[in-house]
Amino acid sequence: MILVDGQRIPSPTEYRLACSENRGTRQVNALGETVRDVMNAKRRVEIRYKRLSHQDAETVFALLSPDREVQLFCPLPQGDETLRCFVDVLQAGLFCRMENGENCWADVYIRLEEV
């Protein structure tokens, strides 16, 4: 179950969690080896929907509009946790198509990065 600001969103077709390291500048030590300082690591959540009904899409797009900070309650390897995230990317490959007489959205991709 995934919650955004306390509201449940439809279960995604694909859910991925990744870490991105925030590295410092490149430096070389006395032996000529490249050294990098890892300052911290941020978690990044990627959510994909193969198909979303019009009603589900309205919910998802309202809660996850671009350039917005949200509280994301999601599954993590160490257990469910709430992350403060920034909505980085929101894409839909096809805008609308008719399926069984109902408009739906296809190929929806959302990427959130921990603040």
C-alpha positions in Angstrom: 0.0 0.0 0.0 1.3 3.4 -1.0 0.0 6.6 0.7 0.6 10.2 -0.5 -0.1 12.8 2.1 -2.2 10.2 3.9 -4.3 9.3 0.9 -4.1 5.9 -0.8 -3.2 5.8 -4.5 -4.0 2.9 -6.8 -1.5 0.0 -6.7 1.2 0.6 -9.4 2.1 -1.9 -12.1 5.8 -1.4 -11.2 7.4 0.0 -8.1 11.2 0.5 -7.8 13.3 1.9 -5.0 16.9 3.1 -5.8 19.5 5.1 -4.0 21.4 7.9 -5.5 24.6 9.0 -3.9 25.3 12.7 -3.5 29.0 12.8 -4.2 31.5 15.6 -3.5 34.2 16.8 -5.8 36.7 14.5 -7.4 40.1 14.6 -5.8 43.4 12.7 -6.2 45.4 11.4 -3.2 49.2 11.2 -2.9 49.3 7.9 -4.7 47.4 9.4 -7.7 44.2 7.4 -7.0 40.9 9.1 -7.5 39.0 9.7 -4.3 35.4 10.8 -3.9 33.6 11.9 -0.8 30.1 10.4 -0.5 28.2 13.0 1.5 24.9 11.2 1.7 22.6 9.0 -0.2 19.0 9.8 -1.1 16.3 7.3 -1.9 14.5 7.6 -5.2 11.1 6.0 -5.8 9.9 5.1 -9.3 6.2 4.3 -9.9 4.8 3.1 -13.2 1.3 2.4 -14.3 0.7 0.4 -17.5 -3.0 1.6 -17.5 -4.9 4.0 -15.2 -8.7 4.6 -15.4 -9.7 8.3 -15.7 -10.9 8.4 -12.1 -7.6 6.8 -10.8 -5.6 9.2 -12.9 -7.3 12.2 -11.5 -6.4 11.0 -8.0 -2.8 10.3 -8.9 -2.2 13.5 -10.8 -3.8 15.7 -8.1 -1.6 14.2 -5.4 1.6 13.9 -7.4 1.8 17.1 -9.4 5.3 18.1 -10.5 7.5 20.3 -8.3 5.6 19.4 -5.2 6.8 18.0 -1.9 4.8 15.1 -0.5 4.8 12.7 2.4 5.1 9.2 0.8 4.3 6.2 2.9 5.8 3.2 1.0 7.3 -0.2 1.3 11.1 -0.3 1.9 13.5 -3.2 2.5 13.5 -2.5 6.3 9.7 -2.1 6.5 7.1 0.4 5.5 8.3 4.0 6.1 7.3 7.6 5.4 9.7 9.6 3.2 9.6 13.3 2.5 9.9 13.4 -1.3 9.9 15.9 -4.1 8.0 14.9 -7.2 10.7 15.0 -9.8 9.1 13.6 -13.0 5.6 12.9 -14.1 5.1 11.5 -17.6 2.4 9.8 -19.6 3.3 8.2 -22.9 -0.3 8.2 -24.2 -2.6 10.9 -23.0 -6.0 9.3 -23.5 -7.4 6.3 -25.3 -10.7 4.5 -25.3 -10.8 1.1 -23.7 -14.1 -0.6 -23.3 -15.9 2.7 -23.8 -13.9 4.4 -21.0 -11.1 7.0 -21.3 -7.9 5.9 -19.6 -4.2 6.9 -19.3 -1.4 4.6 -20.4 2.3 4.4 -19.6 2.3 6.7 -16.6 5.7 7.2 -15.0 6.3 9.1 -11.7 9.7 9.6 -10.1 10.0 11.0 -6.6 13.3 11.8 -4.8 13.8 12.0 -1.1 14.3 15.6 0.2 
